[in-house]
Amino acid sequence: MNKNDLVASVASSADISKADAAKAVDATLDAITTSMSGGTEVRLVGFGTFSVTDRRASEGRNPRTGEKIQIPACKVPKFKAGKALKDAVN
């Protein structure tokens, strides 16, 4: 499922226009992104938790040349599925 499929699904299940559903989906994704970029986790009970973790610096290799390269430390988004989502998938 891609974003257009999600918008169509939201529009049909909520009985609203696709334009309104697209605005709702975009607003939801923007709110999650803004919260995570500020370092706050987003908890959706029954669905899951979006959080940000720190990845330490490491050393890698260029696959073409075999040369060692330094991979800098960074922050990465993380998602942990909730119980209801796990149960629905299984």
C-alpha positions in Angstrom: 0.0 0.0 0.0 1.4 3.4 -0.9 0.2 6.9 0.2 -2.4 7.2 -2.6 -3.9 3.8 -1.5 -3.9 5.0 2.1 -5.7 8.2 1.2 -8.3 6.3 -0.9 -8.9 3.9 2.0 -9.3 6.7 4.6 -11.7 8.5 2.2 -13.9 5.5 1.8 -13.9 4.4 5.4 -14.5 7.9 6.8 -17.0 8.8 4.0 -15.1 12.0 3.1 -13.6 13.3 -0.2 -10.1 12.2 -1.3 -8.9 15.8 -0.9 -10.0 15.9 2.7 -8.5 12.5 3.4 -5.2 13.6 1.8 -5.2 16.7 4.1 -5.8 14.4 7.1 -3.1 11.9 6.2 -0.6 14.7 5.5 -1.4 16.5 8.8 -1.0 13.2 10.7 2.3 12.4 9.1 3.5 16.0 9.6 2.6 15.9 13.3 4.4 12.6 13.8 7.5 14.0 12.0 7.5 17.3 13.9 7.2 15.5 17.2 10.0 13.0 16.4 12.3 15.7 15.1 11.9 17.4 18.5 13.0 14.2 20.2 9.5 13.3 21.5 8.2 9.8 21.0 4.7 9.3 19.5 2.6 6.6 21.2 -0.5 5.4 19.4 -2.1 2.9 21.8 -2.9 -0.4 20.0 -0.9 0.6 16.9 2.6 1.3 18.1 5.3 3.7 19.2 7.5 5.9 17.0 10.7 7.0 18.6 14.2 8.4 17.9 17.3 6.6 18.9 21.0 7.5 18.6 23.3 5.4 16.4 26.9 5.5 17.4 29.7 6.2 15.0 31.2 3.2 13.3 33.7 2.2 10.7 32.7 0.7 7.3 34.2 -0.2 4.0 33.6 1.1 0.5 32.4 -2.0 -1.4 34.1 -1.0 -4.6 37.6 -0.1 -3.3 37.6 -1.8 0.1 38.8 1.5 1.6 37.9 2.1 5.3 35.4 4.9 5.8 34.0 6.5 9.0 30.3 6.5 9.4 29.3 9.4 11.6 26.9 9.1 14.6 23.3 10.0 13.8 19.7 9.8 15.0 17.5 7.2 13.4 13.7 6.8 13.6 12.4 3.6 15.1 8.9 2.0 15.2 7.8 -0.7 17.7 4.5 -2.3 16.9 1.8 -2.5 19.6 0.0 -5.6 20.7 -3.2 -5.0 18.8 -1.2 -4.5 15.5 0.8 -7.6 16.2 -2.3 -9.6 16.9 -4.0 -8.3 13.7 -1.0 -9.3 11.6 -0.8 -12.8 13.1 
